[in-house]
Amino acid sequence: MTVLNQQDAPIAASKGTSDSSHWYSFTDGQWLPLYTPEKNYTLREARKDQAAGKVVVPSVTTIFKVLNKPQLTNWLMEQVAKAALTIPHSPDVSDDDWVDNVVATANNASKGAMDLGTRIHQAIEDCIAGRDYPADLAIYVVPVMAERAKREVRWSVTEACMGSTKYGYAGRCDDHSEEGMVIRDIKSRKSKGKKVPTYETDFAQVAAYGFARFGNDFFKQGSGEIWGISTSEPGLLTVTSKTGPELVADFQCFLALTTVWQHMNNFDPRVKQ
């Protein structure tokens, strides 16, 4: 495996779309994403496909959209305020045009943060698979690989699609090990002090993937880990974990959110058992 110099490799394209509403289908016994980097898949399309007899479900992160996220809201407000400080409001520019410019600048900052997160995820996935990755991302990748070695992670599966027809959700798990039933989710975000924080939905997401892959056994014998990678202090890695029994409450919260999402969108994707 070779670490590429930045000029030798293009920036990895984002796996997501401009809309965070992602959907999956359960076809021929496997979960498949219905969105691409170029095209979103909508609730309207989901209703149409469901009416045609297809099994389509929202992603875990789409379900989380029913929640207010104060950390994200505050961060976005900060980006708008910072943009306003850097963009002069000249007399020949209308208030509406100036506001549009400020918001666009703030959105670019948000996109930049998301793009960095996507690049970090891709670089880690490539390194685990023994593929080349950009040299400028080594500062984020090396601590992850060192921690994996310390924890004796010998084999794992990255970016696997998994879901539940019983509860009506799916998603793409960053990394998991069959041995020990371990679900790992990678979060790249700003650190606070000497720690990368975990947020309310982090372990709910891990619990959802754990049940999707291993069923109820996950809550008896498995575990979940949040691998927090600092984007404000490159090189800092914080791993926070919970046992299967500790994740039961997180899964119950996730199922409650799933019910709320289904009610608010008037769409129940669950396959009747």
N, C-alpha and C positions, 0 to 999 in steps of 0.2 A: 504494500500500500504506500502510495506516494502522496506527500502533502504538496499541493500545487501552489505556486506563487499566484498572487491575485491577478496579475496580468495574463497568466496562462489559462485562466478559466473564467467563463462568463458567470455572472451572478445567477444562482438557481432561480428558476421561475417559481412564483408562488403557487402552492397547491390549492389555495382557496380562491374565492371569487370576491367581487366587491360586496356581495351580500353574504352575510354569515348564516343564512338559512340553507342548510344542507339536507339532502334527502338520500335515502338508500332503498334499494329494492332487494327482496329475497327471491332469487331466481335459481332454479335447479340446485337448491341446497346450499347456496352461498350468497353472502351479502355483497352488493355492488353499489358503488356511489352513482348517483344520478346527476351529479353536477360535474362540471369541468372548469378549468381556469378561464375558459372562454365563454361559458354559458351557465347561467343559473337554472335551477329547476324550481318551479313555483308551487305554491299550495293549489293553485288552479289546475296545474298539470297533475298534481297528486290526486285530486278529486276525480279527474278524468280517468287516470290509470286505475284507480281503485274501483271505479264503476265498471271498468273493463275486466275486473277480476285479478288485477295484479296486487302484490303485497308491497306497499310502499310505506316507509316510516320516516319521521324526522330524525335528525341527528341529536345526540346528547347536547351539544352546544346550542342547537336551535331551541331545544326545550328550555335551556337556561335563559333564553331571551325574555321569559315572563318575569324574571327577577330584576329589581332595581340593583344596579351595581355602582354603589357610591364611589368606590376607588377609581373605577374607570371614568365615571362622570366628572369627578374632581380633576383627574388627569387631563381630560379633554378640555375642561374649562381653563386649566392652566395653559394649555397649548394656544387657546384662543387669546388669552390675555398676553402671552408672550409675543404672539404674532401682531397684536394690536400695538405693542410697544415699538415694533420694528418697522411698521408701515405708516408713513406719514399720511395725514389726511389733508391733502391739498385742496384749496378752494374750488378748483375746476373738476373735482371728483365728487359725485353725488354720495350721499350717505349710504344708499343701497349698494352702490358699486364698491365703496370702501369696505362695507361689511362683508360683501361677497368675497372680496380679495383676502380679508382677514381669515374668514372661515376656510377658504381654499388653502391658504398657507398652513393653517392648523391641521387640516386634513392631510396635507402632504407630510407633516411631522408624524401624524398617526400612522400613515402608510409606511413611512420609513421604519418605524418601530416594529410594525408587523412584518415587513420584509426581512429585517434582521432576524427576527424570531424564526421565520421560515427558513432562512439560510442556515441558522444554527441547527435546527432540527434536521435539515437535509445533510449537513456535514456530519452530524453524529450518526445518522443512519448509514451514510456512506462508509464512515470509519468502521463501524461495527461489521459491515459487510466486506471490509477489506478493499474498498474502492477509494480512489483519489478524492481529495476534498481541498478547497482553497486554503492556502497557507495563512491568510489573515484570520481564519476562524479557529486556528489551532489553540488559541488561548481559551476558547470555550470548550473545545473538544477534549483536549488532553486531561483536564481534571475529571471529566466524565469517565474516560477510559481507565484512568487510574483508580477511580472509585469502584468501577465494575471489577477490576482485577482484585482489589482489596476485598470485595464481597464475594469473590470467586464465582462471578457470573460467567459460566463457560459457554452457554448457548441461549439465545433468545430470538424471538420473532419481532420484527419491527413493522410498523404501519399495517397491521392486520385489520381488516374490516370484520366487525362482529356486531351482533344485535340480538334482540329478543322479540319474537313474534307474539309472545304472551303479553308483554307490556307495551309493545309498539315503539321501539327506538332502536337506533344503531349508531355506529361511529367507527372511527379509525383509531385504534390503540397505538400509542407511540412505541411501546416495547413491552413484551411479556415473556415469561418463562413458564413452560409447562411444568417443569420440575419445581415443586413447592408452590405452584399456583400463584405466581407473583405478577402483579400488574404494575407497570411503571409509566408515569406520565411526566413528560418534560415540560417545564414552564420556564420561559425566558422573560425576566422582568427586573425592574429596579430592586436593588437590595435596600434593606433598612438596617443601618449599623453593620454588623458582621453576619447578617442572616438574610437569606432570600425568603420572603414571607409566603405563607400559603393562605388562600382565600376560601370563602365558604363553600364554593362549588367544587373545589379541587378534589376532595376525597369523595364527593358525591359522584363525580365523573369516573373516578377509579372504581368505585363500588359498582356502578352501572356496567362498566366493561368486565369486571370480575364475574358478575352474575351472567352476563352474556356469554362469556367464554367457558366458565366452569360450573354454572348453576349454583345451587344452594351449598354445595361442598366448599365453594370459595369462602363462605362466611364461617366455616368450621376449621378449614385447614390452610387457607390462603392468606395473602397479605397484599397491601397496596403501598406504593411509594411515590412521592412527589419529588422529582429531581429539579430543584430550583437553580437556574443558571442566572447569575447576575449580569445585567447589561450595563449597569452603572459602575461596577467594579469587576471588570473582566478577570476571570480566573477563580472567582468565588463561586463555590457550589455548596448548596444546602440540600441534604436528603432528609425528608420527613416521612415517617412510615406509620402505618396502623395495621393491626392484625385483622384477620377476617371477622372475628366477633366484634371488634371495635367499629367495623365498617357497616354493621347492620343498620344502625341509626342513620348513617349517611345514605344508605340505599333507600330506606323508608322515606327520607326527605326527598330524594330524587323521584320516587314514585308519586309522591304528592305533587311535585312540580309537573310531572308528566300528566297527571289528571287535570291540573289547572290549564296546561297548554292545550290539551284536547278540548276542554270546555271553551276556552277563549277562541279557538280556531274552528270550533264546530267540526272536528275531524277526529275520528277514532280509528287509528290504523291497526288496532290489535286484531290478530287472527283468532276467531272464536275457537276455544279449545273443545 
